[in-house]
Amino acid sequence: MGKLDGKVAIITGAGGGIGQAAARLFAAEGAKLMLVDLNEEALVTLAKSLGGNTAGYAVADVSSVSDVQAYLKDTIEQFGRVDITLLNAGIEGRVASIFDQTEEDFDRVMAINTRGVWLGLKYTMPIMAKNAGGSIVITSSTAGIRAVPGLSPYIASKHAVIGLM
């Protein structure tokens, strides 16, 4: 028996390295998974590699209310519940001095990294509350507690994510 037998987990950013590693670990521990990312090819490959009916996937922009609601709805329809959510989707953004960053650079990083986490919390918590609880894990970065030159939008977003935690 695995530590996550009978549990259903959502992993955002599942197409990237941390998300893929988490998916493999969660699956090895017995969880059913809803894999979420913008990269459908990566999701399909990962879901197939996990085998059987272990994983479904949803192509979604985590900064979009309708996409977040859709991946939650898909999870409930496919697996009947949500026990664990790993809010992992994130981007580094453009590396440049704050003087050279654009408002669009800042807005894009904040949308994915911060709004995506906030929306994940906002719409997942009521579902978990109906099921007597669950676990939400949020990935941040050491940039959330210290500065790194050239990454001001990323640093701001990861400070915000720590605040949301």
DSSP file with accessible surface (Angstrom, degrees, kcal/mol):
  #  RESIDUE AA STRUCTURE BP1 BP2  ACC     N-H-->O    O-->H-N    N-H-->O    O-->H-N    TCO  KAPPA ALPHA  PHI   PSI    X-CA   Y-CA   Z-CA
    1    1 A M              0   0  218      0, 0.0     2,-0.2     0, 0.0    29,-0.1   0.000 360.0 360.0 360.0 138.2    0.0    0.0    0.0
    2    2 A G    >   -     0   0   17      1,-0.1     3,-1.3    27,-0.1    27,-0.1  -0.538 360.0-113.7 -92.8 162.5    1.2    3.5   -0.8
    3    3 A K  T 3  S+     0   0  179      1,-0.3    27,-0.1    -2,-0.2    -1,-0.1   0.706 117.1  42.6 -65.4 -21.1    0.9    6.6    1.3
    4    4 A L  T >  S+     0   0   35     25,-2.4     3,-2.4    22,-0.2    -1,-0.3   0.166  77.0 147.2-114.9  18.0   -1.5    8.1   -1.2
    5    5 A D  T <  S+     0   0   66     -3,-1.3    26,-0.2    24,-0.4    25,-0.1  -0.291  76.4  12.2 -54.5 132.5   -3.7    5.1   -2.0
    6    6 A G  T 3  S+     0   0   64     24,-0.8    -1,-0.3     1,-0.3     2,-0.3   0.434 102.4 122.1  80.2  -1.0   -7.3    6.3   -2.7
    7    7 A K    <   -     0   0   89     -3,-2.4    25,-2.7    23,-0.1     2,-0.5  -0.660  52.1-146.1 -95.9 152.5   -6.2   10.0   -2.9
    8    8 A V  E     -a   32   0A   6     -2,-0.3    75,-2.7    23,-0.2    76,-2.1  -0.975  18.8-170.5-118.3 126.3   -6.7   12.3   -5.9
    9    9 A A  E     -ab  33  84A   0     23,-3.0    25,-2.6    -2,-0.5     2,-0.4  -0.948  14.8-153.7-122.3 139.3   -4.1   14.9   -6.5
   10   10 A I  E     -ab  34  85A   0     74,-2.5    76,-3.2    -2,-0.4     2,-0.5  -0.912  12.7-168.9-104.0 134.3   -4.0   17.9   -8.9
   11   11 A I  E >   -ab  35  86A   0     23,-2.5    25,-2.8    -2,-0.4     3,-0.6  -0.964   4.1-160.7-126.3 113.4   -0.6   19.0  -10.0
   12   12 A T  E 3  S+a   36   0A   4     74,-2.6    76,-0.3    -2,-0.5    25,-0.2  -0.637  81.8  30.2 -87.0 152.1   -0.3   22.4  -11.9
   13   13 A G  T >  S+     0   0    9     23,-1.0     3,-1.5    -2,-0.2     6,-0.6   0.795  77.0 150.7  69.9  28.0    2.9   22.9  -13.9
   14   14 A A  T <   +     0   0    0     22,-2.4    23,-0.2    -3,-0.6     9,-0.1   0.673  58.2  67.5 -69.7 -15.5    2.9   19.1  -14.4
   15   15 A G  T 3  S+     0   0   12     21,-0.4    -1,-0.3     4,-0.1     2,-0.1   0.663  93.4  71.4 -79.3 -13.7    4.7   19.4  -17.8
   16   16 A G  S <> S-     0   0   34     -3,-1.5     4,-3.0     1,-0.0     5,-0.3  -0.339  99.0 -88.3 -99.1-178.9    7.9   20.7  -16.2
   17   17 A G  H  > S+     0   0   62      1,-0.2     4,-2.4     2,-0.2     5,-0.2   0.902 121.9  39.9 -57.6 -53.6   10.6   19.1  -14.1
   18   18 A I  H  > S+     0   0  113      2,-0.2     4,-2.6     1,-0.2    -1,-0.2   0.933 118.3  49.2 -65.3 -43.7    9.3   19.6  -10.6
   19   19 A G  H  > S+     0   0    0     -6,-0.6     4,-2.4     1,-0.2    -2,-0.2   0.913 112.1  47.9 -62.6 -42.0    5.7   18.8  -11.7
   20   20 A Q  H  X S+     0   0   52     -4,-3.0     4,-2.4    -7,-0.3    -1,-0.2   0.925 112.3  49.2 -65.6 -43.1    6.8   15.6  -13.5
   21   21 A A  H  X S+     0   0   59     -4,-2.4     4,-2.3    -5,-0.3    -2,-0.2   0.919 112.1  48.5 -63.0 -42.5    8.8   14.4  -10.6
   22   22 A A  H  X S+     0   0   15     -4,-2.6     4,-3.3     1,-0.2     5,-0.3   0.918 109.8  52.8 -63.3 -42.3    5.9   15.0   -8.2
   23   23 A A  H  X S+     0   0    0     -4,-2.4     4,-2.6     1,-0.2     5,-0.2   0.924 109.8  48.0 -60.6 -43.7    3.6   13.2  -10.5
   24   24 A R  H  X S+     0   0  120     -4,-2.4     4,-2.4     2,-0.2    -1,-0.2   0.922 114.7  46.0 -64.0 -42.2    5.8   10.2  -10.6
   25   25 A L  H  X S+     0   0  102     -4,-2.3     4,-1.6     2,-0.2    -2,-0.2   0.945 113.7  47.6 -65.5 -48.8    6.2   10.2   -6.8
   26   26 A F  H  <>S+     0   0   31     -4,-3.3     5,-2.4     1,-0.2    -2,-0.2   0.909 113.6  48.4 -59.6 -43.2    2.5   10.6   -6.2
   27   27 A A  H ><5S+     0   0   24     -4,-2.6     3,-1.9    -5,-0.3    -1,-0.2   0.917 108.2  53.8 -64.1 -42.3    1.6    7.9   -8.7
   28   28 A A  H 3<5S+     0   0   81     -4,-2.4    -1,-0.2     1,-0.3    -2,-0.2   0.813 107.3  52.9 -62.1 -27.1    4.1    5.5   -7.1
   29   29 A E  T 3<5S-     0   0   54     -4,-1.6   -25,-2.4    -5,-0.1   -24,-0.4   0.352 128.2 -98.3 -90.7   4.2    2.4    6.2   -3.7
   30   30 A G  T < 5S+     0   0   27     -3,-1.9   -24,-0.8     1,-0.3    -3,-0.2   0.452  72.0 143.9 101.7   1.7   -1.0    5.2   -5.2
   31   31 A A      < -     0   0    2     -5,-2.4     2,-0.4   -26,-0.2    -1,-0.3  -0.407  46.6-132.0 -75.6 150.6   -2.6    8.6   -6.0
   32   32 A K  E     -a    8   0A  85    -25,-2.7   -23,-3.0   -28,-0.2     2,-0.4  -0.800  35.2-147.0 -91.2 144.2   -4.8    9.3   -9.0
   33   33 A L  E     -ac   9  55A   0     21,-3.0    23,-2.9    -2,-0.4     2,-0.6  -0.921  28.1-161.6-127.2 142.3   -3.7   12.4  -10.8
   34   34 A M  E     -ac  10  56A   1    -25,-2.6   -23,-2.5    -2,-0.4     2,-0.5  -0.982  26.5-155.6-111.4 112.5   -5.1   15.4  -12.7
   35   35 A L  E     -ac  11  57A   0     21,-2.6    23,-2.8    -2,-0.6     2,-0.4  -0.795  10.6-168.4 -92.7 129.0   -2.1   16.8  -14.5
   36   36 A V  E     +ac  12  58A   0    -25,-2.8   -22,-2.4    -2,-0.5   -23,-1.0  -0.969  25.1 118.9-125.9 131.3   -2.4   20.5  -15.5
   37   37 A D  E     - c   0  59A  34     21,-1.5    23,-1.6    -2,-0.4    24,-0.1  -0.957  62.4-114.4-171.1 169.1   -0.2   22.5  -17.8
   38   38 A L  S    S+     0   0  108     -2,-0.3     2,-1.2    21,-0.2    21,-0.1   0.668  96.9  84.2 -85.1 -19.9   -0.3   24.5  -21.0
   39   39 A N     >  -     0   0   81      1,-0.2     4,-1.9    21,-0.1     5,-0.1  -0.692  56.0-179.8 -90.5  92.5    2.0   22.0  -22.7
   40   40 A E  H  > S+     0   0  101     -2,-1.2     4,-2.8     1,-0.2     5,-0.2   0.881  79.1  56.9 -61.9 -39.3   -0.4   19.3  -23.9
   41   41 A E  H  > S+     0   0  154      1,-0.2     4,-2.4     2,-0.2    -1,-0.2   0.933 108.2  47.0 -59.2 -44.7    2.4   17.2  -25.5
   42   42 A A  H  > S+     0   0   15      1,-0.2     4,-2.4     2,-0.2    -1,-0.2   0.893 112.7  50.5 -64.2 -38.3    4.2   17.0  -22.1
   43   43 A L  H  X S+     0   0    0     -4,-1.9     4,-3.0     2,-0.2     5,-0.2   0.924 110.6  47.8 -65.5 -45.1    1.0   16.1  -20.3
   44   44 A V  H  X S+     0   0   37     -4,-2.8     4,-2.5     2,-0.2     5,-0.2   0.938 113.3  48.3 -62.1 -46.3    0.1   13.3  -22.8
   45   45 A T  H  X S+     0   0   88     -4,-2.4     4,-2.1    -5,-0.2    -2,-0.2   0.931 114.5  45.5 -60.5 -46.1    3.6   11.9  -22.5
   46   46 A L  H  X S+     0   0    2     -4,-2.4     4,-1.5     2,-0.2    -2,-0.2   0.940 111.9  50.8 -65.1 -46.9    3.6   12.0  -18.7
   47   47 A A  H  X S+     0   0   16     -4,-3.0     4,-0.8     1,-0.2     3,-0.4   0.923 112.1  47.9 -58.2 -43.6    0.1   10.5  -18.4
   48   48 A K  H >< S+     0   0  161     -4,-2.5     3,-0.9     1,-0.2    -1,-0.2   0.899 108.1  54.8 -63.6 -39.8    1.0    7.6  -20.7
   49   49 A S  H 3< S+     0   0   70     -4,-2.1    -1,-0.2     1,-0.3    -2,-0.2   0.781 103.0  56.5 -67.4 -23.5    4.3    7.0  -18.8
   50   50 A L  H 3< S-     0   0   31     -4,-1.5    -1,-0.3    -3,-0.4    -2,-0.2   0.695 104.6-147.5 -81.3 -19.7    2.3    6.7  -15.5
   51   51 A G    X<  +     0   0   30     -3,-0.9     3,-1.7    -4,-0.8     4,-0.3   0.278  45.1  20.7  79.0 159.1    0.2    3.9  -17.1
   52   52 A G  T 3  S-     0   0   77      1,-0.2     3,-0.3     2,-0.1    -1,-0.2  -0.002 120.1 -32.9  51.3-141.5   -3.3    2.7  -16.8
   53   53 A N  T 3  S+     0   0  135      1,-0.2    -1,-0.2    -3,-0.1     3,-0.1  -0.023 101.4 115.3-100.1  28.3   -6.0    5.0  -15.4
   54   54 A T  S <  S+     0   0   29     -3,-1.7   -21,-3.0    -7,-0.2     2,-0.4   0.880  73.9  29.3 -66.8 -39.6   -3.6    6.7  -13.1
   55   55 A A  E     -c   33   0A  17     -3,-0.3     2,-0.2    -4,-0.3   -21,-0.2  -0.970  49.7-175.9-136.0 139.5   -3.7   10.2  -14.6
   56   56 A G  E     -c   34   0A   6    -23,-2.9   -21,-2.6    -2,-0.4     2,-0.3  -0.659  23.6-146.6-108.7 173.6   -6.0   12.5  -16.5
   57   57 A Y  E     -c   35   0A  88     -2,-0.2     2,-0.4   -23,-0.2   -21,-0.2  -0.987  12.8-161.9-145.0 156.3   -4.8   15.8  -17.8
   58   58 A A  E     -c   36   0A   7    -23,-2.8   -21,-1.5    -2,-0.3     2,-0.7  -0.987  18.2-140.0-137.4 124.7   -6.1   19.3  -18.5
   59   59 A V  E     +c   37   0A  68     -2,-0.4     2,-0.3   -23,-0.2   -21,-0.2  -0.771  47.0 155.2 -80.6 118.1   -4.5   21.9  -20.7
   60   60 A A        -     0   0    5    -23,-1.6     2,-0.7    -2,-0.7   -21,-0.1  -1.000  51.4-132.2-152.1 147.1   -5.0   25.1  -18.7
   61   61 A D    >   -     0   0   49     -2,-0.3     3,-2.1     1,-0.1     7,-0.3  -0.903  23.8-151.6 -94.7 112.1   -3.8   28.6  -18.1
   62   62 A V  T 3  S+     0   0    9     -2,-0.7    57,-0.2     1,-0.3    58,-0.1   0.651  92.6  61.7 -65.8 -12.6   -3.6   28.8  -14.3
   63   63 A S  T 3  S+     0   0   19     56,-0.1     2,-0.5    55,-0.1    -1,-0.3   0.461  87.6  89.3 -90.8   1.4   -4.1   32.5  -14.4
   64   64 A S    <>  -     0   0   29     -3,-2.1     4,-2.5     1,-0.2     5,-0.2  -0.868  66.5-151.6-103.4 122.9   -7.6   32.1  -16.0
   65   65 A V  H  > S+     0   0   43     -2,-0.5     4,-2.8     1,-0.2     5,-0.2   0.932  99.1  49.1 -55.7 -47.7  -10.6   31.7  -13.8
   66   66 A S  H  > S+     0   0   73      1,-0.2     4,-2.1     2,-0.2    -1,-0.2   0.888 111.2  49.4 -65.1 -35.9  -12.5   29.6  -16.4
   67   67 A D  H  > S+     0   0   53     -6,-0.2     4,-2.5     2,-0.2    -1,-0.2   0.910 111.8  48.3 -68.4 -41.3   -9.5   27.3  -16.9
   68   68 A V  H  X S+     0   0    0     -4,-2.5     4,-2.1    -7,-0.3     5,-0.2   0.948 113.3  47.3 -63.1 -47.0   -9.0   26.7  -13.1
   69   69 A Q  H  X S+     0   0   90     -4,-2.8     4,-2.5    -5,-0.2    -2,-0.2   0.892 111.8  52.5 -61.1 -37.3  -12.7   26.0  -12.7
   70   70 A A  H  X S+     0   0   43     -4,-2.1     4,-2.9    -5,-0.2    -2,-0.2   0.921 108.3  47.8 -67.8 -43.4  -12.6   23.7  -15.7
   71   71 A Y  H  X S+     0   0    2     -4,-2.5     4,-1.9     2,-0.2    -1,-0.2   0.883 113.4  49.1 -69.5 -30.4   -9.6   21.6  -14.4
   72   72 A L  H  X S+     0   0    6     -4,-2.1     4,-2.4    -5,-0.2    -2,-0.2   0.937 112.3  47.7 -68.9 -43.8  -11.3   21.3  -11.1
   73   73 A K  H  X S+     0   0  122     -4,-2.5     4,-2.8     1,-0.2    -2,-0.2   0.927 111.6  50.9 -60.8 -44.8  -14.6   20.2  -12.7
   74   74 A D  H  X S+     0   0   61     -4,-2.9     4,-2.5     1,-0.2     5,-0.2   0.887 109.3  51.5 -60.6 -39.5  -12.7   17.7  -14.9
   75   75 A T  H  X>S+     0   0    0     -4,-1.9     4,-3.2    -5,-0.2     5,-0.6   0.939 111.7  45.7 -63.8 -46.7  -11.0   16.3  -11.8
   76   76 A I  H  X5S+     0   0   62     -4,-2.4     4,-1.9     3,-0.2    -2,-0.2   0.923 114.6  48.4 -63.1 -44.0  -14.3   15.8  -10.0
   77   77 A E  H  <5S+     0   0  127     -4,-2.8    -1,-0.2    -5,-0.2    -2,-0.2   0.903 120.0  37.1 -64.0 -40.0  -15.9   14.3  -13.0
   78   78 A Q  H  <5S+     0   0  104     -4,-2.5    -2,-0.2    -5,-0.2    -1,-0.2   0.888 137.0  14.1 -81.3 -39.2  -13.1   11.9  -13.6
   79   79 A F  H  <5S-     0   0   41     -4,-3.2    -3,-0.2    -5,-0.2    -2,-0.2   0.510  90.6-126.3-119.9 -10.9  -12.1   10.9  -10.1
   80   80 A G  S  <<S+     0   0   53     -4,-1.9     2,-0.3    -5,-0.6    -4,-0.2   0.347  77.8  27.5  86.8  -7.9  -14.9   12.1   -7.8
   81   81 A R        -     0   0   90     -6,-0.5     2,-0.4   -72,-0.0    -2,-0.1  -0.982  64.2-125.9-167.9 172.6  -12.9   14.2   -5.4
   82   82 A V        +     0   0    0     -2,-0.3   -73,-0.2    45,-0.1    49,-0.1  -0.975  30.0 158.8-135.3 120.4   -9.8   16.4   -4.7
   83   83 A D        +     0   0    8    -75,-2.7    52,-2.6    -2,-0.4     2,-0.4   0.681  67.9  26.3-107.9 -31.8   -7.6   15.4   -1.8
   84   84 A I  E     -bd   9 135A  16    -76,-2.1   -74,-2.5    50,-0.2     2,-0.4  -0.998  57.5-171.1-138.0 137.7   -4.3   17.1   -2.7
   85   85 A T  E     -bd  10 136A   0     50,-2.4    52,-3.0    -2,-0.4     2,-0.7  -0.988   6.0-164.4-131.6 124.2   -3.4   20.1   -4.8
   86   86 A L  E     -bd  11 137A   9    -76,-3.2   -74,-2.6    -2,-0.4     2,-1.3  -0.926   7.7-160.4-104.9 104.6    0.2   20.9   -5.7
   87   87 A L  E     + d   0 138A   2     50,-3.0    52,-1.9    -2,-0.7   -74,-0.1  -0.724  40.0 138.5 -87.2  92.0    0.1   24.5   -7.0
   88   88 A N        +     0   0   18     -2,-1.3    -1,-0.2   -76,-0.3   -75,-0.2   0.557  17.3 121.8-117.6 -15.4    3.4   24.3   -8.8
   89   89 A A        +     0   0   17     -3,-0.2     2,-0.3    27,-0.1   -76,-0.1  -0.268  36.9 139.9 -59.8 135.1    3.0   26.2  -12.1
   90   90 A G        -     0   0   40     26,-0.1     2,-0.3   -77,-0.0    19,-0.1  -0.971  36.0-149.5-169.9 158.6    5.4   29.0  -12.5
   91   91 A I        -     0   0   40     -2,-0.3    22,-0.1    18,-0.2    21,-0.0  -0.960  15.0-144.2-133.1 152.3    7.7   30.9  -14.9
   92   92 A E        -     0   0  104     -2,-0.3    62,-0.3     1,-0.1    -1,-0.1   0.836  39.7-156.7 -81.0 -36.3   10.9   32.7  -14.4
   93   93 A G        -     0   0   24     60,-0.1     2,-0.2    61,-0.1    -1,-0.1  -0.323  40.8 -24.2  84.1-173.5   10.2   35.4  -16.9
   94   94 A R        -     0   0  112     -2,-0.1     2,-0.7     1,-0.1    60,-0.2  -0.524  58.9-131.9 -76.7 134.7   12.7   37.6  -18.7
   95   95 A V        +     0   0   92     -2,-0.2     2,-0.3    56,-0.1    56,-0.2  -0.800  57.0 118.1 -88.3 114.1   16.1   38.1  -17.1
   96   96 A A        -     0   0   16     54,-2.2    56,-0.5    -2,-0.7     5,-0.1  -0.961  67.9 -81.3-166.9 159.3   16.8   41.8  -17.2
   97   97 A S    >>  -     0   0   45     -2,-0.3     3,-1.2     1,-0.1     4,-1.2  -0.248  47.1-107.8 -63.8 159.9   17.4   44.7  -14.9
   98   98 A I  T 34 S+     0   0  112      1,-0.3     3,-0.3     2,-0.2    -1,-0.1   0.848 121.4  60.4 -59.7 -29.2   14.3   46.3  -13.4
   99   99 A F  T 34 S+     0   0  182      1,-0.2    -1,-0.3     3,-0.0    -2,-0.0   0.809 110.1  40.7 -67.1 -28.4   15.0   49.3  -15.7
  100  100 A D  T <4 S+     0   0  102     -3,-1.2    -1,-0.2     2,-0.1    -2,-0.2   0.516  91.2 102.9 -99.9  -8.8   14.7   47.0  -18.7
  101  101 A Q     <  -     0   0   25     -4,-1.2     2,-0.2    -3,-0.3    50,-0.0  -0.500  64.3-140.8 -70.2 144.9   11.7   45.0  -17.6
  102  102 A T     >  -     0   0   53     -2,-0.2     4,-2.2     1,-0.1     5,-0.2  -0.633  22.6-112.0-100.6 165.5    8.4   45.9  -19.2
  103  103 A E  H  > S+     0   0  139      1,-0.2     4,-3.0    -2,-0.2     5,-0.2   0.877 121.3  55.2 -61.7 -34.6    5.0   46.1  -17.6
  104  104 A E  H  > S+     0   0  132      2,-0.2     4,-2.4     1,-0.2    -1,-0.2   0.891 105.1  52.0 -66.4 -39.5    4.1   43.2  -19.7
  105  105 A D  H  > S+     0   0   35      2,-0.2     4,-2.0     1,-0.2     5,-0.2   0.950 113.8  44.0 -57.8 -50.3    7.0   41.1  -18.4
  106  106 A F  H  X S+     0   0   81     -4,-2.2     4,-2.7     1,-0.2     5,-0.2   0.941 113.6  49.5 -61.3 -49.1    5.9   41.9  -14.8
  107  107 A D  H  X S+     0   0   97     -4,-3.0     4,-2.4     1,-0.2    -1,-0.2   0.888 110.0  51.1 -61.7 -39.6    2.2   41.2  -15.4
  108  108 A R  H  X S+     0   0  154     -4,-2.4     4,-2.2     2,-0.2     5,-0.3   0.943 112.8  44.4 -65.6 -47.0    2.9   37.9  -17.1
  109  109 A V  H  X S+     0   0    2     -4,-2.0     4,-2.7    -5,-0.2     5,-0.5   0.934 115.4  48.1 -64.1 -44.1    5.1   36.5  -14.3
  110  110 A M  H  X>S+     0   0   44     -4,-2.7     5,-2.5    -5,-0.2     4,-1.9   0.889 110.0  53.7 -64.7 -36.2    2.7   37.8  -11.6
  111  111 A A  I  <>S+     0   0   27     -4,-2.4     5,-1.5    -5,-0.2    -2,-0.2   0.947 117.8  33.6 -63.5 -49.8   -0.3   36.3  -13.5
  112  112 A I  I  <5S+     0   0   25     -4,-2.2     5,-0.2     3,-0.2    -2,-0.2   0.965 127.4  36.2 -70.4 -53.1    1.2   32.8  -13.7
  113  113 A N  I  <5S+     0   0    0     -4,-2.7     4,-0.2    -5,-0.3    -3,-0.2   0.844 133.3  17.5 -76.1 -36.7    3.1   32.7  -10.4
  114  114 A T  I  X5S+     0   0   22     -4,-1.9     4,-2.8    -5,-0.5    -3,-0.2   0.851 127.4  43.5-104.6 -54.2    0.9   34.6   -8.0
  115  115 A R  I  ><S+     0   0  114     -5,-2.5     4,-3.3     1,-0.2     5,-0.3   0.912 112.8  56.7 -60.2 -38.9   -2.6   34.9   -9.5
  116  116 A G  H  ><S+     0   0    5     -5,-1.5     4,-1.9    -6,-0.3    -1,-0.2   0.903 110.5  43.2 -59.6 -41.2   -2.4   31.2  -10.5
  117  117 A V  H  > S+     0   0    6     -5,-0.2     4,-2.7    -4,-0.2     5,-0.2   0.935 113.9  51.0 -68.5 -45.9   -1.7   30.2   -6.9
  118  118 A W  H  X S+     0   0  121     -4,-2.8     4,-3.0     1,-0.2    -2,-0.2   0.932 112.5  45.8 -59.5 -44.8   -4.4   32.5   -5.6
  119  119 A L  H  X S+     0   0    1     -4,-3.3     4,-2.4     1,-0.2     5,-0.3   0.902 110.5  54.1 -65.4 -40.1   -7.0   31.1   -8.0
  120  120 A G  H  X S+     0   0    0     -4,-1.9     4,-1.9    -5,-0.3     5,-0.3   0.929 113.4  42.5 -58.6 -44.8   -6.0   27.6   -7.2
  121  121 A L  H  X S+     0   0   26     -4,-2.7     4,-2.2     2,-0.2    -2,-0.2   0.949 112.8  53.1 -64.0 -49.5   -6.5   28.3   -3.5
  122  122 A K  H  < S+     0   0  100     -4,-3.0    -2,-0.2     1,-0.2    -1,-0.2   0.882 119.9  31.1 -56.4 -42.3   -9.8   30.2   -4.0
  123  123 A Y  H  X S+     0   0   60     -4,-2.4     4,-0.5    -5,-0.2    -1,-0.2   0.703 120.2  49.4 -96.4 -18.7  -11.4   27.5   -6.0
  124  124 A T  H  X S+     0   0    0     -4,-1.9     4,-2.4    -5,-0.3     3,-0.3   0.868  99.2  64.3 -85.4 -39.2   -9.9   24.4   -4.5
  125  125 A M  H  X S+     0   0  105     -4,-2.2     4,-2.6    -5,-0.3     5,-0.2   0.892 100.3  50.4 -58.0 -43.1  -10.4   25.1   -0.8
  126  126 A P  H  > S+     0   0   69      0, 0.0     4,-1.6     0, 0.0    -1,-0.2   0.892 110.8  50.7 -63.5 -34.6  -14.3   25.1   -0.9
  127  127 A I  H  X S+     0   0   38     -4,-0.5     4,-0.8    -3,-0.3    -2,-0.2   0.937 112.6  45.7 -65.6 -45.3  -14.1   21.7   -2.7
  128  128 A M  H ><>S+     0   0    9     -4,-2.4     5,-3.1     1,-0.2     3,-0.7   0.881 107.4  58.2 -65.9 -36.8  -11.8   20.3   -0.1
  129  129 A A  H ><5S+     0   0   72     -4,-2.6     3,-1.5     1,-0.3    -1,-0.2   0.889 102.5  54.1 -61.8 -36.2  -13.9   21.7    2.7
  130  130 A K  H 3<5S+     0   0  180     -4,-1.6    -1,-0.3     1,-0.3    -2,-0.2   0.760 109.1  49.5 -66.8 -25.5  -16.9   19.8    1.5
  131  131 A N  T <<5S-     0   0   57     -4,-0.8    -1,-0.3    -3,-0.7    -2,-0.2   0.028 126.0 -99.2-101.6  22.6  -14.8   16.6    1.7
  132  132 A A  T < 5S-     0   0  100     -3,-1.5    -3,-0.2     2,-0.0     2,-0.2   0.787  79.1 -53.2  65.3  29.2  -13.6   17.3    5.2
  133  133 A G      < -     0   0   35     -5,-3.1     2,-0.3    -8,-0.1    -2,-0.1  -0.476  52.3-165.9 112.5-175.3  -10.3   18.7    4.2
  134  134 A G        -     0   0   47     -2,-0.2     2,-0.4     2,-0.0   -50,-0.2  -0.957  31.6 -80.8 171.0-170.8   -7.2   18.0    2.1
  135  135 A S  E     -d   84   0A  71    -52,-2.6   -50,-2.4    -2,-0.3     2,-0.5  -0.981  27.6-168.4-125.5 133.1   -3.7   19.2    1.5
  136  136 A I  E     -d   85   0A  52     -2,-0.4     2,-0.4   -52,-0.2   -50,-0.2  -0.985   6.1-170.6-120.0 126.9   -2.5   22.1   -0.5
  137  137 A V  E     -d   86   0A  72    -52,-3.0   -50,-3.0    -2,-0.5     2,-0.5  -0.960   2.9-164.3-116.6 134.5    1.2   22.4   -1.3
  138  138 A I  E     -d   87   0A  22     -2,-0.4     2,-0.4   -52,-0.2   -50,-0.2  -0.978  10.6-143.6-120.9 127.9    2.6   25.6   -3.0
  139  139 A T        +     0   0   34    -52,-1.9     2,-0.1    -2,-0.5    22,-0.0  -0.744  29.7 158.2 -90.0 137.0    6.0   25.7   -4.5
  140  140 A S        -     0   0   32     -2,-0.4     2,-0.3    21,-0.1    19,-0.1  -0.133  29.4-120.3-122.9-133.9    7.9   28.9   -4.2
  141  141 A S    >   -     0   0   36     17,-0.2     3,-2.1    -2,-0.1     4,-0.2  -0.970  28.7-100.5-169.1 159.8   11.7   29.6   -4.5
  142  142 A T  G >> S+     0   0   82     -2,-0.3     3,-2.1     1,-0.3     4,-0.9   0.776 118.1  73.4 -62.7 -20.4   14.6   30.8   -2.5
  143  143 A A  G 34 S+     0   0    2      1,-0.3    -1,-0.3     2,-0.2    16,-0.2   0.684  82.7  69.9 -65.5 -15.2   14.0   34.0   -4.5
  144  144 A G  G <4 S+     0   0    3     -3,-2.1    -1,-0.3    14,-0.2    -2,-0.2   0.601 110.3  30.3 -76.0 -10.5   10.9   34.4   -2.3
  145  145 A I  T <4 S+     0   0  128     -3,-2.1     2,-0.3     1,-0.3    -2,-0.2   0.391 126.5  31.3-126.8  -2.0   13.2   35.2    0.6
  146  146 A R  S  < S-     0   0  141     -4,-0.9    -1,-0.3     9,-0.1     2,-0.2  -0.991  80.4-103.7-153.7 156.5   16.2   36.8   -1.1
  147  147 A A        -     0   0   77     -2,-0.3    -3,-0.1    -3,-0.1     5,-0.0  -0.477  22.6-167.2 -83.5 150.9   16.9   39.0   -4.1
  148  148 A V    >   -     0   0   42     -2,-0.2     3,-1.6    -5,-0.1     7,-0.2  -0.985  31.3-112.9-134.3 121.5   18.5   37.8   -7.3
  149  149 A P  T 3  S+     0   0  124      0, 0.0   -52,-0.1     0, 0.0     0, 0.0  -0.247  97.8  19.1 -56.8 138.0   19.7   40.4   -9.9
  150  150 A G  T 3  S+     0   0   18    -55,-0.1   -54,-2.2   -54,-0.1   -53,-0.0   0.430 105.7  84.1  87.8   0.3   17.7   40.5  -13.1
  151  151 A L    <>  +     0   0   16     -3,-1.6     4,-3.0   -56,-0.2     5,-0.3  -0.121  40.4 140.2-127.2  39.5   14.6   38.8  -11.8
  152  152 A S  H  > S+     0   0   37    -56,-0.5     4,-2.5     1,-0.2     5,-0.2   0.887  75.9  47.1 -57.3 -42.9   12.5   41.5  -10.1
  153  153 A P  H  > S+     0   0    4      0, 0.0     4,-2.4     0, 0.0    -1,-0.2   0.944 115.0  47.4 -63.1 -42.1    9.1   40.2  -11.4
  154  154 A Y  H  > S+     0   0   38    -62,-0.3     4,-2.5     2,-0.2     5,-0.2   0.932 112.3  49.3 -62.6 -45.8    9.9   36.6  -10.4
  155  155 A I  H  X S+     0   0   24     -4,-3.0     4,-2.4     1,-0.2     5,-0.2   0.931 111.5  49.0 -60.2 -46.5   11.2   37.7   -6.9
  156  156 A A  H  X S+     0   0   39     -4,-2.5     4,-2.2    -5,-0.3    -1,-0.2   0.919 111.7  49.6 -60.1 -42.0    8.1   39.8   -6.3
  157  157 A S  H  X S+     0   0    0     -4,-2.4     4,-2.2    -5,-0.2    -1,-0.2   0.893 111.5  47.5 -66.4 -38.6    5.8   36.8   -7.4
  158  158 A K  H  X S+     0   0   10     -4,-2.5     4,-2.0     2,-0.2    -1,-0.2   0.844 109.6  52.8 -76.7 -30.4    7.6   34.4   -5.1
  159  159 A H  H  X S+     0   0   91     -4,-2.4     4,-2.0    -5,-0.2    -1,-0.2   0.930 111.1  49.0 -61.7 -43.6    7.5   36.8   -2.1
  160  160 A A  H  X S+     0   0   32     -4,-2.2     4,-2.2    -5,-0.2    -2,-0.2   0.901 107.7  53.5 -63.4 -40.8    3.7   37.0   -2.8
  161  161 A V  H  X S+     0   0    0     -4,-2.2     4,-1.9     1,-0.2    -1,-0.2   0.913 107.3  51.1 -62.9 -40.8    3.4   33.2   -3.0
  162  162 A I  H  < S+     0   0   63     -4,-2.0    -1,-0.2     1,-0.2    -2,-0.2   0.915 108.7  52.5 -61.8 -39.8    5.1   32.9    0.4
  163  163 A G  H  < S+     0   0   64     -4,-2.0    -2,-0.2     1,-0.2    -1,-0.2   0.899 107.6  51.3 -61.8 -38.8    2.6   35.4    1.7
  164  164 A L  H  <        0   0   60     -4,-2.2    -1,-0.2     1,-0.2    -2,-0.2   0.850 360.0 360.0 -67.7 -32.7   -0.3   33.4    0.4
  165  165 A M     <        0   0  120     -4,-1.9    -1,-0.2    -5,-0.2    -2,-0.2   0.875 360.0 360.0 -62.6 360.0    1.1   30.3    2.1
